[in-house]
Amino acid sequence: MILFLWIYPPHLEEGPATFHIEEVKRHAGPIQTSIVYIGKIQGKTCHIYFHPKQKRPPANVSYHISYGTPVKMGLGRYFFKPAKGATWTPLSQSSLAEWRFQTKEKVRRWIHSRFKKREVAHLMTALATGNLESRLLAYQFRVVGLSHLLAISGFHFALLTFFLSTLLKRFLPERILAAVLIVLLGAYFFYMGGAPSINRAWIGVLIYLVGILLGYRPTPLNTLGVALLFALIGDPLIVANVGFQLSFGATLGIILFYLPFEQRLRKLFPKRPYKELLKMKVLDQCGYLVCTYLRKVIALQGAVLTLTLPLALIHFGSYPLMAPIYNLFCPFLFTALLASFLLHLDFLTAPFASFLISLIAEAPKRYLFEMRGSGWALACLVLALAIMSTIKSATNLSFDIHFRKGNQSF
């Protein structure tokens, strides 16, 4: 504890500071868009804002700021305001933040030149760079519980991995394909930056691909544990980050609860042998595929909500009840949207994106109910029930927490 407090002092003091820049991005404020630097001062996450037309120091190195005032925003998070006329002395430590920002700016301008409709360009820019410039679009997605589709996470890494592997596996053997994917996805990781959900997704994919190279298959719990370990070594106070909690909570929920939910839903949507499926009529086969999709999606949602619902109630005080309905089909539709975008089928991408935006923006207002927690009481109650369910499910399931040799999959 003493060592922890020594590394992370209780709070920042007004005065000079050494600022290590980690990320630069556009921030959509209520009045105008600004440029925000995100980095560390004495191990604390700090934000420094600049006007878009203001001359700013390049974010390719760390800086010693002669004087500034910190304003606390949360545990280990501050808004740091440099004094007027404060000097920024560059240090030797280099940073990729400026390169990422300039690269994403080029991508943003390229997308805006491709799609003339403003909201479509904003949506595709968010999916390509992880930075949403439209506060209205962010609000519309949040109301129906689809904000996670706009944040680069395991969903996007999995889609990109699927597209790349589908394209390359016809030409490359498995181990060479794994090596190529490590390089390509590594470049994508360096381009996107180090947000908690991106770190978790990248480490998970990296461990899986390295396992293929070495002839091993790591278990999901091991993979998540390694990602968690690396995240905490980099910044112990990241546990207070809402995105970190939701990202790891959702993944843990899938690992622990997806199979039990899916098995119980088989009573409602039975799983049939392949030979029996071939004997069905075409219409019955289509109905069976729809039922299979519903079984898997509902099981996935139930697994995710087991841990993320109490977290949402704790941090936000509410949860939109339309979210489970929209999450039945919107992730699949966004997968199709990303596929058309990557294939450069703009004649399909633009109208399809407009349709999805309208579908979300015009959600029936009379049905936009919310589950609200009565302070910490309800949230802690739901969280306690989730923990109890986790313990019960973990005892009923047999998880091998060691690396397994051979070609067994997850």
Secondary structure, DSSP 8 states (H G I E B T S, - for coil): -HHHHHHS-SS--SEEEEEEEEEEEEEE-SS-EEEEEEEEETTEEEEEEE-TTS----TTEEEEEEEEEEEEEETTEEEEEE-TT--EEEEEEE-SHHHHHHHHHHHHHHHHHH--SHHHHHHHHHHHHS----HHHHHHHHHTT-GGGTS-SHHHHHHHHHHHHHHHTTTS-HHHHHHHHHHHHHHHHHHH---HHHHHHHHHHHHHHHHHHHTEE--HHHHHHHHHHHHHHH-GGGGG-HHHHHHHHHHHHHHHHHHHHHHHHTTTS----HHHHHHS-HHHHHHHHHHHHHHHHHHHHHHHHHHHHHHHHHHHSEEETTHHHHHHHHHHHHHHHHHHHHTT-HHHHHHHHHHHHHHHHT--GGG--EEE--HHHHHHHHHHHHHHHHHHHHHHS----S-EESS---
